[in-house]
Amino acid sequence: MNLIDQPVGHLARRIAGATRVFHEHQLDFCCGGKHSLREAAEARGLDAAAIAERLAQLQASGLPGERDWGAVSPTELIAHILDRFHERHREQLPELIRLARRVEQVHGERVDCPAGLADHLLAMHQELESHMQKEEQVLFPMLRSGYGAAASGPIAVMRMEHDQHGAALQRLAELTHDLTLPRDACNTWRALNLGLRTFRDDLMQHIHLENNILFEGAPDIRIAQV
């Protein structure tokens, strides 16, 4: 199968550097990972063939990229998710909420001010915290203990909540004019925008590792593997 007709989640999992290309083109490889590259690119009015060519070049280069998380044990992947993303999100969101409140307080009269962003981030924080606690207290212990085949119910719930996180990221983009800064943005606004970009990219990578790798392999996790 040509790269252009493969699911973007599969490409993100198999080609080192693919996620960077997808970020550049704002292609959803986490919640929308089952769509083919052709479908994802056409939905955004992009040249799917040109993106596929870039991916082919990455694939052929053999250059080292991000770690192949599909090749590690479920226990190691879970530890990475907890350390790299769960803890990171808990650090990111309170500061982003503070910065957004400040920008809205100072620049609220401007038409390009992201009005309502702080409240939206607060809701995201609450929803994401609830989601992460479910993973930490229910799903991840099941997978670590080798009961992957019995985890279909919790995984279905986590996938549904991932879709909700994806919708929340879309709303974040709408509130911030696709994370576009005005030329005269103050330092607080610039710091907010940079933090939002990092948070968005982290959350997409977080969801990708779970949806496209950890959850896909869950039925094969057995007690003997742990």
HUNOR-V329265 format. One record per residue. N is the residue number from 1. PSI is psi as a letter, one per 40 degrees, with the letter a starting at -180 (none if undefined). NEAR is the number of other ideal C-beta (glycine too) atoms within 12 Angstrom. D_LAST is the distance of its C-alpha to the last C-alpha in whole Angstrom. Layout:
# HUNOR-V329265
n->{N & N}
psi->{PSI & PSI}
near->{NEAR & NEAR}
d_last->{D_LAST & D_LAST}
This chain:
# HUNOR-V329265
n->{1 & 2 & 3 & 4 & 5 & 6 & 7 & 8 & 9 & 10 & 11 & 12 & 13 & 14 & 15 & 16 & 17 & 18 & 19 & 20 & 21 & 22 & 23 & 24 & 25 & 26 & 27 & 28 & 29 & 30 & 31 & 32 & 33 & 34 & 35 & 36 & 37 & 38 & 39 & 40 & 41 & 42 & 43 & 44 & 45 & 46 & 47 & 48 & 49 & 50 & 51 & 52 & 53 & 54 & 55 & 56 & 57 & 58 & 59 & 60 & 61 & 62 & 63 & 64 & 65 & 66 & 67 & 68 & 69 & 70 & 71 & 72 & 73 & 74 & 75 & 76 & 77 & 78 & 79 & 80 & 81 & 82 & 83 & 84 & 85 & 86 & 87 & 88 & 89 & 90 & 91 & 92 & 93 & 94 & 95 & 96 & 97 & 98 & 99 & 100 & 101 & 102 & 103 & 104 & 105 & 106 & 107 & 108 & 109 & 110 & 111 & 112 & 113 & 114 & 115 & 116 & 117 & 118 & 119 & 120 & 121 & 122 & 123 & 124 & 125 & 126 & 127 & 128 & 129 & 130 & 131 & 132 & 133 & 134 & 135 & 136 & 137 & 138 & 139 & 140 & 141 & 142 & 143 & 144 & 145 & 146 & 147 & 148 & 149 & 150 & 151 & 152 & 153 & 154 & 155 & 156 & 157 & 158 & 159 & 160 & 161 & 162 & 163 & 164 & 165 & 166 & 167 & 168 & 169 & 170 & 171 & 172 & 173 & 174 & 175 & 176 & 177 & 178 & 179 & 180 & 181 & 182 & 183 & 184 & 185 & 186 & 187 & 188 & 189 & 190 & 191 & 192 & 193 & 194 & 195 & 196 & 197 & 198 & 199 & 200 & 201 & 202 & 203 & 204 & 205 & 206 & 207 & 208 & 209 & 210 & 211 & 212 & 213 & 214 & 215 & 216 & 217 & 218 & 219 & 220 & 221 & 222 & 223 & 224 & 225 & 226}
psi->{h & i & d & d & e & i & i & d & d & d & d & d & d & d & h & h & e & d & d & d & d & d & d & d & e & f & h & h & e & c & d & f & e & e & i & i & d & d & d & d & d & d & d & e & f & i & h & d & d & d & d & d & d & d & d & d & d & d & d & d & d & e & i & h & a & i & i & g & e & e & e & i & i & d & d & d & d & d & d & d & d & d & d & d & d & d & d & d & d & d & d & d & d & d & d & d & d & d & d & d & d & d & d & d & d & d & f & d & e & i & d & e & h & g & h & e & d & d & d & d & d & d & d & d & d & d & d & d & d & d & d & d & d & d & d & d & d & c & d & d & d & d & d & d & e & e & f & d & d & e & e & d & d & d & d & d & d & d & d & d & d & d & d & d & d & d & d & d & d & d & d & d & d & d & d & e & f & f & f & h & i & i & d & f & h & i & d & d & d & d & d & d & d & d & d & d & d & d & d & d & d & d & d & d & d & d & d & d & d & d & d & e & c & d & d & d & e & d & d & e & h & i & d & d & e & none}
near->{13 & 15 & 31 & 27 & 19 & 30 & 31 & 45 & 37 & 27 & 41 & 43 & 35 & 28 & 34 & 26 & 27 & 38 & 36 & 24 & 32 & 38 & 26 & 18 & 27 & 26 & 39 & 38 & 43 & 39 & 32 & 32 & 39 & 24 & 28 & 27 & 43 & 26 & 21 & 35 & 33 & 18 & 18 & 22 & 11 & 24 & 16 & 29 & 18 & 19 & 34 & 32 & 19 & 29 & 37 & 22 & 19 & 27 & 21 & 14 & 14 & 11 & 13 & 10 & 21 & 24 & 19 & 19 & 32 & 25 & 15 & 19 & 24 & 38 & 21 & 24 & 34 & 34 & 22 & 26 & 37 & 27 & 16 & 24 & 36 & 30 & 19 & 25 & 36 & 22 & 19 & 32 & 35 & 22 & 25 & 39 & 27 & 22 & 33 & 38 & 26 & 23 & 37 & 28 & 19 & 18 & 25 & 18 & 11 & 18 & 10 & 23 & 28 & 37 & 22 & 20 & 38 & 31 & 19 & 30 & 38 & 21 & 23 & 37 & 29 & 19 & 28 & 35 & 23 & 20 & 33 & 33 & 20 & 25 & 36 & 25 & 14 & 23 & 36 & 34 & 22 & 30 & 40 & 28 & 22 & 22 & 27 & 32 & 19 & 20 & 33 & 19 & 17 & 28 & 31 & 16 & 20 & 36 & 31 & 20 & 29 & 37 & 24 & 23 & 38 & 29 & 21 & 32 & 36 & 23 & 23 & 35 & 24 & 18 & 30 & 37 & 20 & 20 & 28 & 17 & 25 & 19 & 9 & 11 & 25 & 20 & 15 & 24 & 31 & 19 & 21 & 37 & 32 & 22 & 32 & 38 & 26 & 24 & 37 & 35 & 27 & 32 & 42 & 39 & 34 & 40 & 41 & 43 & 41 & 43 & 38 & 37 & 36 & 43 & 38 & 26 & 28 & 34 & 19 & 20 & 31 & 19 & 15 & 11 & 21 & 19}
d_last->{34 & 36 & 34 & 36 & 35 & 32 & 30 & 30 & 26 & 25 & 28 & 26 & 23 & 24 & 27 & 27 & 30 & 30 & 29 & 32 & 34 & 33 & 34 & 37 & 38 & 37 & 35 & 32 & 29 & 26 & 28 & 30 & 28 & 29 & 32 & 33 & 35 & 38 & 38 & 37 & 39 & 42 & 41 & 42 & 45 & 43 & 44 & 41 & 42 & 42 & 39 & 37 & 39 & 38 & 34 & 35 & 37 & 33 & 32 & 34 & 35 & 31 & 31 & 28 & 27 & 25 & 21 & 19 & 17 & 16 & 15 & 12 & 8 & 8 & 7 & 10 & 12 & 12 & 13 & 16 & 17 & 18 & 19 & 21 & 22 & 22 & 24 & 26 & 27 & 28 & 30 & 32 & 33 & 35 & 37 & 38 & 39 & 41 & 43 & 43 & 45 & 47 & 48 & 49 & 51 & 53 & 53 & 53 & 57 & 56 & 55 & 52 & 50 & 47 & 48 & 45 & 43 & 42 & 42 & 39 & 37 & 37 & 36 & 33 & 32 & 32 & 30 & 28 & 27 & 27 & 24 & 22 & 22 & 21 & 18 & 17 & 18 & 17 & 15 & 12 & 11 & 11 & 9 & 6 & 7 & 6 & 10 & 11 & 14 & 15 & 15 & 18 & 21 & 19 & 19 & 22 & 24 & 22 & 24 & 27 & 27 & 26 & 29 & 31 & 30 & 31 & 35 & 35 & 35 & 37 & 39 & 39 & 40 & 43 & 44 & 44 & 46 & 43 & 42 & 46 & 47 & 51 & 53 & 54 & 51 & 51 & 48 & 46 & 46 & 45 & 42 & 41 & 41 & 39 & 37 & 37 & 36 & 33 & 32 & 32 & 30 & 27 & 27 & 27 & 25 & 22 & 23 & 23 & 19 & 18 & 20 & 20 & 17 & 14 & 16 & 17 & 14 & 12 & 14 & 12 & 8 & 7 & 6 & 6 & 4 & 0}
